[in-house]
Structure formats: structure tokens, C-alpha cells
Amino acid sequence: MYRFGEWLKENRRLSGWSQVELSEKTFGEISQPAISQYEQNRSVPSIADIDHLARAFGHTLATVPWDAIDFGYGAKRSVTKLERRRFDLKELPQADSVRTFDGKTYELHGFIGIEKASGEAVQLTQLYYRIRTVVCDAHVLAKRKNPDDELIHVKKRKRIRQ
């Protein structure tokens, strides 16, 4: 597994483009400084930016190697000493997957969720308020009982059946 910035830099170099040229290939939708930030893993691109970059390289969102790319800012953290506190949006990249109230399961790649059945890519900001359960390493990290409740850390991490 490698970081998104490494994937981006590798594809840009294989194409023989500078960061400025890649910016031009996105028809100016992504600036050269933004590309630099992505390549240095200092910023996580939106799904729209990933789409623009993939198209510049002749890919589609479906052909981006999601399983090989880590969109997080580092290794997934283990959460210890969980208490009843809100599970924030910024904590979601540490999880492996989420399940929504409509029964869909999304595998997480940084701030992007990929729906298992359809392969649809969604930003976590669009998913956050629909999330029912957050899972990491086959353990439940957070839950909410009703769609109007807050997403709360669980007291005891329960192992789920795969």
C-alpha cells in the first residue's frame, strides 16, 4: 500500500509531465500548488479532484487502485480508553468501514468511502450523518441508535462477525 501522493507523483512522472503541465491537463480545475500539496501528502484531495486527476491520466474513478492507496495522514491509530464521547468526522480515516442507516457498507480510504456493492465513491462529509456503525480491525468503534443521535464512541470495543 502506498500513499495517494506517491500514486499521483508516479503517474505524473510516467506521463512525463511537470506539476504545471498536470494542472493544465485538468483544464485548470486543480492548481499546481494543490498538486504539490497532494504529492507531499499534506492535503487529501476531494473526490472531484481525484476524478479530474484520474481523467488527466486517462483513468476513471472505477480504475483508480483504491485498495492500494492510503488516503490517511499516517497509520491507522488504535483507540484506547474509549468513553462516551462524540466520534468526530476527523476520526473516520482511522476506521476500515462504515455502515449507514440505509444498510449500505462503505470501505474507507482516507476521507473517501467506496460503497461495497456498487463501487460508488462518496466523500465522508456526505456520509457522516447517515453513518450507523464505524468499524476498525473487525471491532465496532462508534455507533448511533437513531439518525438524529450523535455518533458516539462505544465503551467496549465489540468484535463483529465477518
MOTAGI-V919660 format. One record per residue. N is the residue number from 1. RES is the residue in three letters. SS is DSSP state (H for helix, E for strand, - for the rest). Layout:
# MOTAGI-V919660
((N & RES & SS) (N & RES & SS))
This chain:
# MOTAGI-V919660
((1 & MET & -) (2 & TYR & E) (3 & ARG & E) (4 & PHE & H) (5 & GLY & H) (6 & GLU & H) (7 & TRP & H) (8 & LEU & H) (9 & LYS & H) (10 & GLU & H) (11 & ASN & H) (12 & ARG & H) (13 & ARG & H) (14 & LEU & H) (15 & SER & H) (16 & GLY & -) (17 & TRP & -) (18 & SER & -) (19 & GLN & H) (20 & VAL & H) (21 & GLU & H) (22 & LEU & H) (23 & SER & H) (24 & GLU & H) (25 & LYS & H) (26 & THR & -) (27 & PHE & -) (28 & GLY & -) (29 & GLU & -) (30 & ILE & -) (31 & SER & -) (32 & GLN & H) (33 & PRO & H) (34 & ALA & H) (35 & ILE & H) (36 & SER & H) (37 & GLN & H) (38 & TYR & H) (39 & GLU & H) (40 & GLN & -) (41 & ASN & -) (42 & ARG & -) (43 & SER & -) (44 & VAL & -) (45 & PRO & -) (46 & SER & -) (47 & ILE & H) (48 & ALA & H) (49 & ASP & H) (50 & ILE & H) (51 & ASP & H) (52 & HIS & H) (53 & LEU & H) (54 & ALA & H) (55 & ARG & H) (56 & ALA & H) (57 & PHE & -) (58 & GLY & -) (59 & HIS & -) (60 & THR & -) (61 & LEU & H) (62 & ALA & H) (63 & THR & H) (64 & VAL & -) (65 & PRO & -) (66 & TRP & H) (67 & ASP & H) (68 & ALA & H) (69 & ILE & E) (70 & ASP & E) (71 & PHE & -) (72 & GLY & -) (73 & TYR & -) (74 & GLY & -) (75 & ALA & -) (76 & LYS & -) (77 & ARG & -) (78 & SER & -) (79 & VAL & -) (80 & THR & -) (81 & LYS & -) (82 & LEU & -) (83 & GLU & -) (84 & ARG & -) (85 & ARG & -) (86 & ARG & E) (87 & PHE & -) (88 & ASP & -) (89 & LEU & H) (90 & LYS & H) (91 & GLU & H) (92 & LEU & H) (93 & PRO & H) (94 & GLN & H) (95 & ALA & -) (96 & ASP & -) (97 & SER & E) (98 & VAL & E) (99 & ARG & E) (100 & THR & E) (101 & PHE & -) (102 & ASP & -) (103 & GLY & -) (104 & LYS & -) (105 & THR & E) (106 & TYR & E) (107 & GLU & E) (108 & LEU & E) (109 & HIS & E) (110 & GLY & -) (111 & PHE & -) (112 & ILE & E) (113 & GLY & E) (114 & ILE & E) (115 & GLU & E) (116 & LYS & -) (117 & ALA & -) (118 & SER & -) (119 & GLY & -) (120 & GLU & -) (121 & ALA & E) (122 & VAL & E) (123 & GLN & E) (124 & LEU & H) (125 & THR & H) (126 & GLN & H) (127 & LEU & H) (128 & TYR & H) (129 & TYR & H) (130 & ARG & H) (131 & ILE & E) (132 & ARG & E) (133 & THR & E) (134 & VAL & E) (135 & VAL & E) (136 & CYS & E) (137 & ASP & -) (138 & ALA & -) (139 & HIS & E) (140 & VAL & E) (141 & LEU & E) (142 & ALA & E) (143 & LYS & E) (144 & ARG & -) (145 & LYS & -) (146 & ASN & -) (147 & PRO & -) (148 & ASP & -) (149 & ASP & -) (150 & GLU & -) (151 & LEU & -) (152 & ILE & E) (153 & HIS & E) (154 & VAL & -) (155 & LYS & -) (156 & LYS & -) (157 & ARG & -) (158 & LYS & -) (159 & ARG & E) (160 & ILE & -) (161 & ARG & -) (162 & GLN & -))
